[in-house]
Amino acid sequence: QVQLVESGGGLVQPGGSLRLSCAASGSIFNIYVMGWYRQAPGKQRELVAAIRSGGSTNYADSVKGRFIISRDNAKNTVYLQMNSLKPEDTAVYSCNAELRARGETIRTYWGQGTQVTVSS
């Protein structure tokens, strides 16, 4: 069974930085895309950043130049380095992976989410 486990959330002051990690574990054949989504209270979930197995990335306009997504394919782990954080970045951040488990078809998996709060 595949699991995605996130870590690294917390409380940070405006202008500060946080680094989120998400590790995929289980009987994984291949991971195609890994990404981060966020959902603030009263708002729809939105894509923050995604990275493909070849390394190409895309970002939400609101985080370009501040957030950096990276992945370690050997560890099946994706990272989100968040810099110059703003109060509007406050949300639950969830890891997402499009992958194929052994003996199964490609499907999307989600982590449990981690709270990021930006406040003074």
Disulfide bonds with the S-S distance in Angstrom:
Cys22-Cys95 2.04
